[in-house]
Amino acid sequence: MTVFHLDDFLAGWIGGGSSVIVGHPLDTVKTRLQAGNGYKNTLHCILTIYKKETVTGFFKGLSFPLASITLYNSMVFGCFSNTQRLISRYRYGDGRHPSSMLDMTAASMLTGLVSVVVGAPVDLVKIRLQMQTQHVLAENFNLAGNGSTPFRSVGLQAQTMSRGPIHCISTILQNEGIQGLYRGAGAMILRDIPGYALYFIPYALLCNWLNPKENGSPHPCTIWLAGGLAGSISWVTATPADVVKSRLQADVVQHRKYNGILHCIMESYKTEGIQVFFRGATVNAIRGFPMSATMFLGYELSLQFFRNS
């Protein structure tokens, strides 16, 4: 029997697309809180974005993740499921053998590592597009210099803002080279290796707990609830590494403030204290639930449809 299954990738593609639409507005708020300044709290950030940019401000940078996150989640879910089967095949001689906790941990951590290949450039472009406001540009410009930058200089920077994801990628390649697309990848690895373990394992445990029928497929409500709770757990615990990643990726080459992960951690702590590493945790918890609930529900229902057809 073939161990590799293509339907896992296709189901992940469908689930990923639906989750992006649900979670992108709060993802924008999370990014602004972590990488920008001038926001007192989550509510103040939401009201500021709405006041200055209207509803469209929450969907800034949506087109690229909508197109790319489908590929990303396709790879994540396809990699996780197929790695589980490979491990079961070599450990137990049967790819259909139920995975142990150790098997799931190994598969999820490997998935987190592999996901950075596609996820780092996707996140980088998304964050650069989300951060494109004159307000944030001015703050970043002042923080990089001595705080006395004339407004006309900020205006000049604003004129060179990316016109879209393709232009953003082109600008990054031109100014920073291919390595520029992977800025923050190290922090993303620190986030995603434990993050995916705390994503797939709680989901499996909650599904087993909420679904007493061992041989039956979980009810859609069970999938939705387990997926949402797993997403909130994963995102909250990943917040410190996510803050560092967001700051590194929002740090443009012309006005660079951070030399790397350790420098970003030390500078952030020095200027804003330990609480900076938990900035956006509330948004991550709230946003993680509907995004992951939609992701897992879309994935599982699509998988059932493909396998029953």
Secondary structure, 3 states (H helix, E strand, C coil): CCCCCCHHHHHHHHHHHHHHHHHHHHHHHHHHHHHCCCCCCHHHHHHHHHHHHCHHHHHCCCHHHHHHHHHHHHHHHHHHHHHHHHHHHHHHCCCCCCCCHHHHHHHHHHHHHHHHHHHHHHHHHHHHHHCCCHHHHHHHHHHHCCCCCCHHHHHHHHHCCCCCHHHHHHHHHHHHCHHHHHCCHHHHHHHHHHHHHHHHHHHHHHHHHHCCCCCCCCCHHHHHHHHHHHHHHHHHHHHHHHHHHHHHHHCCHHHCCCCCHHHHHHHHHHHHCHHHHHCCHHHHHHHHHHHHHHHHHHHHHHHHHHHHC
